[in-house]
Amino acid sequence: MKKIGILHGKERSFPEAFIERVNSKKPEGIVAESVSISKVIQGESGGYAVIIDRISQDVPFYRAFLKNEAISGTAVINNPFWWSADEKFFNNALATKIGVPVPKTVILPSRDLPPDTSSESFANLTFPLDWENIFNYVGFPAYMKPFAGGGWKNVYRLENMEDFFDKHGETGDLVMLLQEEIVFEEYYRCYCIGGKHVRIMPYEPRNPHHLRYASDFSPSPEQRRLMEDIVLRINEYLGYDFNTVELALRNGIPYAIDFCNPAPDADRSSVGDDNFEWVVETAASYAIERARAHVDETDNLTWGEFVKRSVEKRSLV
């Protein structure tokens, strides 16, 4: 019997619905359950063919567990090695190389020294930074947000240079992005599952959290095709099996705003019934597909084109 597990924290609506949906399909030789961990021994599998990860970004123990599972042949969704390496600034840098429009963005050293460092640790960093060129490049108003992590924590909208220095002083040892504001006409949050299934959802980030999916944006067929292409291209290169991409349309051009969301919100109360049904059904079908394709003691992970092309180049040397 092949087991599909879902690893989650306090969320309940999606994990419970996912398990019920997989089991209701009665796939031969496959069963779904909530992951159960009683011990983690190096190089030994917990017995899962597939694990959907919803929580390891917040629990380092779970991330280590998932890497051990992956080494032992489990298809972990999403790849825990790549997820550990990825962050938002790299996402933006990659987008510039694969033809995806993104806001003008720079990365900034932390305002305060990180733990266990001193000023001597930053001998290679010019002080002060070239603030004039940085501000001219990004422009104002602008947004400042952490270069890694999710949600809307520590996100600032900045009106001018003085506002920037005032707010940057509050960020402590966080490494921040400074990003051009995209004043958009329409905004969409797009699920991508399995690198091939896309759900484009109208989204209004300026609304209160519980009303963000209450939007009447409606893309034209041409805009829909363009957004689907961008979503698929991003996830092809990053290698995520389960991710969301946020697209802001300015003058008809979709700008990728945030596309490092490997454990995106899938709660029924926030995404709404129709979107919830889509993500449960699509995730369940995809997990079954991965379980059927699973081969013991091999690498069953998904790797993105960025990594695969780098490996291919090295193999030719």
N, C-alpha and C positions, 0 to 999 in steps of 0.2 A: 504494500500500500504506500503510495507516494503522498507525503503530507505537504500542504500549503499552509504556511503560518503567517500571521500578521502580528507585528511587534508594535505596540502602541502604548500611549500614556493614558491620560485621563479622558481622551475622546472616546465616545461610545457609539454614536449613530453610524458612522462609516464602518468601523471594524466589525460591529455586530451584523450590519446589513451585508457586508462583503462575505463573511463566513456563511451566513444563511444562503446567500445567492449561489456561491460555489457549490455548497452541499445540495441545494435544491435542484441543480442541474444533473446531479447524480453521475458525474464523470467516472467512467470505469477505472477502478484502481486508484482513485484520488479522493482525498478528504481535506477539508480546511478546518483550521482551529486557531485559537489564540496561542501564540508562542508561549511555551512553558520552559523555564530555565531552572534547573536544580544544581547544575555544576557546569563549568567550562574548563575543559582539559585541552591542552595544546595539541592541535592536529587531529582532534576527535570531533566528529560531526554530532550535532544534536538531532539528526534524523530528518531534516526538512529538505525537500527537493526545491522548494521556493519559499522565500520569506519576503513579505512586503514590509519595509521599514518606515514607520511613521514617527519615531521618537529618538533615534540615536543622535540626532543633532544636539540634543539637550542632555544626553546621558553617555559620557565617555565609555563606561563599562559596556553598554550595548554596542557601541561602535566597534570595540575590540572583539566582542562576541561575534558580531557579524563578519568581521574580517576572518576570524577563525572558521566560521561556517563556510565562507566563500572559498578558502583554501581547501576545505574538505569537499567541495563540489556543489554547494548550495547556490542556486540562482537568486542572489540578493537584489531586490528592487527597492532602492537604487544601488548601483555599484558603490560599496562603502569606501573603496580606495580612492575613486575619483571624487566622491562627495567630500572626503577629507581634504583633498587637494584644491578643490574649486573655491572660488570666491567671486564677488560681484565685479571687482575691477578687472580681473582676468576675463570674465564674461564679456565686458564691454570691449576690451582689447581684441578679443577673438572676433567679435562682431564686426569690427572695422576691417578685418581680413577676409571675411566671407560675404561682404556686400550687404550687411544688415544695418540700416540707419539706427544710430544711437545718439543720445545727448552728448554734447562735449563734456568730458569728464576727466578729472585729475585725482590722483591719490595724494593724501597728505600724511606726514609723520604725526604721531600722537602729540597732543599738546603737552602732556606730562611724560616724564621718563617711564618706560615700562619697568616692572619689578626686576630687581637684580641687574639694573644697568646704571650707568652714570653718563655724564656728558662726554666722557672719553669713548663711550661705546659708539658715538655718532661722529667719529672723526671724518667720515666720508660725506657727511651731510653739510651742504653750504648753509651758513646762517648769516643773515636771514635768507629765507627762500626768495625766489624771484616772483614776489607777490604781484608786481605790476603785470607781468606777462601772464601769470596764472589767471588773474581777474579779467584781463582783456580777452583771454581765450574763452573762458567760461561765460562771462557776462553776468549781469544781475537783472532781475531777481534770479536766485539760484537755490538749489537744495543741497544740504549737507546731510550725509547719512553714513552709518558704519559700512566699511568695505566688505564685511562678512556678517552673516546672521540674517534673520528674517523679521517679519512683522514691521510695525511702524515705530519701534523703539528708537529713541535718540535721533529722530528725523527733524530737521530744522528747515524752514523756508527763510531765506536771507534776502534782505532788500538792498544792501549795499556793503561796502568794505567794512565800515564801522560795525554794522550788524554782524558780519562774519566774525570779526575778532572777538566781539562780545560773546557770541554763542560758542565759538571754538574753545573759549576758555572754560566752558562747562563740560567738555567732552573727556577730560581726564586722560587716561592712557589708551582710549579707543583710537584706532586708525580709521580715518574718515575719508569719504569721497566728497568732492565738491563737483556739482553737476548742474549743467544748464537746465533751466526750467523750460519745459515744453508746454506751451499754452495750447491745449488741445481742443478740438471740436468734438471728438468722440474718443472713447476709451474702452478697451476690451481686455478681459482676462481669459486666457486660452489654455485649457487643459491639453496636454499631449501625453497619450498613453501608448506604450509599445513602439514609440517612434513613428507611428503611422495613423493613429486615431486622434483627431483634433476636435475639440468642442470650443467654439468661439462664444463667449458669454459677455454681453454688455455689462459694463461695470462703471461705477461712478465713485472714484476714490475720495471725492470731496464730501460725500455723504457720511453720516455716522455709520459706524462699522456694520450695524445690523440692516442698513438700508443700501449698502454699496452695490448689491445685485439688483436693486430696484431702479432700473434705467431703461429708457426707451431708445437707446442708440440702435441703429439698424444699418449694417453695412450693405453696400451695393454688391452684386455678384462679383464684380471685378475686384473690389476691396477685399471681399471674403477670400477669393482665390489668392490674392497677394499676401494676406495675413496668414493663411494656411501654409503657403510656401515658406514664409519667414519662420513660423513656428516649427515646421518640420526640419528646416535647415539648421536652426539653432540646436535642436535636440539631436540631430544627426551628428553634429560636431562635438557636442558635450557628452553624448552617450547616455542621457537620462531615459529611463523607462517610464517614469511617472514624474511630471513636472508641470508647472504653469509658466506661461509667458505673458507679460503685461505689455500691451501695445497702445500707444497714444497716437491718434491721428491728428497731424497738424498739416493743414493745406492738402489733405488727402494722402499724405505720406505716413505710413505706420513706423513710429519710432519704438524700438524695444527699450522699455524702461526698467523692467526687473524680470530676469529670467533665470534666476538661481533659486528656485522654489521646489526642491525635491521632496518636501512633505507638505504640499499645499493644503489649504483649508478645504475640507470635504464634508463639513458638518451640514446636515440637512437644514438646520435653522438659519444658517447664513447663506448657503448657495442656492437654496430653494429646491422644491420638489423635483422639477424637471431636470435640473443640472445634477442633483443628487442621484436620480435614477440612472442618468447616463454614466456617471463615474462609477457607480456600483456595478452596473452591468458590464461596462467596458473593462474595468479592472478585474472582475471575476473571470470573464472570458479570456483575457490576456494571461492571467495567472495559470489558468488551466492549460493554455497553449504552452506556456513555459514549462509546466510540470510534465507534460507529455514529451517535450523535447529534451528533458533533463537526462544527462548521462552521468552516472556515478563517477566520482573521483576525477573529474575533469573541470576545466574552467568553464562554468556556465554563466559567467557575468556578461553584461553588455559593456563594450568599450566604444568610445566615441571616435569619430574620424580624426580628431586632432591627435589623439594618442596613437591610433592605428597607423596613421601616415608617418608619424615620427618613428615608429618601430620599423615600418617598411623601409624607410630611408636608411636606417642603421644597418638593416639586414643586407643592403646592397653594397655597403662599404667593404 
